Amino acid sequence: MRDILICFTSDPYASPIAQERIDLLIAALNFDRDAALLLLNDSALALAPDQRPIFAKSAAAKLQLLELFDLEDIYVCSNQLPDNSVIAVKEVPEGTLNELMNSFKNVWVL
């Protein structure tokens, strides 16, 4: 069983807190936790290559940095995956989301 699955559910530009969720994930990775990321609902917008945020840093750019922290698994629900993605992700069919979540000791929905 894996350690932590962090699920993002809201628009990556909805608030400053949305940007800080990635910092939480990086902190978990820095403490050698076996962590993965699941993008659900509007959070999948962070994968779109054509982002031009006015008041925030690009969520896509921050997601690309996760590779430096050895994050190997970024999941996204199949029906929410954008046509093009700025990073490699693993598609998860909607019917298997519970199975994925149950394979982790801790699931944080943010």
Rosetta blueprint (number, residue, H / E / L):
1 M L
2 R E
3 D E
4 I E
5 L E
6 I E
7 C E
8 F E
9 T L
10 S L
11 D L
12 P L
13 Y L
14 A L
15 S L
16 P H
17 I H
18 A H
19 Q H
20 E H
21 R H
22 I H
23 D H
24 L H
25 L H
26 I H
27 A H
28 A H
29 L H
30 N H
31 F L
32 D L
33 R L
34 D L
35 A E
36 A E
37 L E
38 L E
39 L E
40 L L
41 N H
42 D H
43 S H
44 A H
45 L H
46 A H
47 L H
48 A L
49 P L
50 D L
51 Q L
52 R L
53 P L
54 I L
55 F L
56 A L
57 K L
58 S L
59 A H
60 A H
61 A H
62 K H
63 L H
64 Q H
65 L H
66 L H
67 E H
68 L H
69 F H
70 D L
71 L L
72 E L
73 D L
74 I E
75 Y E
76 V E
77 C E
78 S H
79 N H
80 Q H
81 L L
82 P L
83 D L
84 N L
85 S L
86 V L
87 I L
88 A L
89 V L
90 K E
91 E E
92 V E
93 P L
94 E H
95 G H
96 T H
97 L H
98 N H
99 E H
100 L H
101 M H
102 N H
103 S L
104 F E
105 K E
106 N E
107 V E
108 W E
109 V E
110 L L
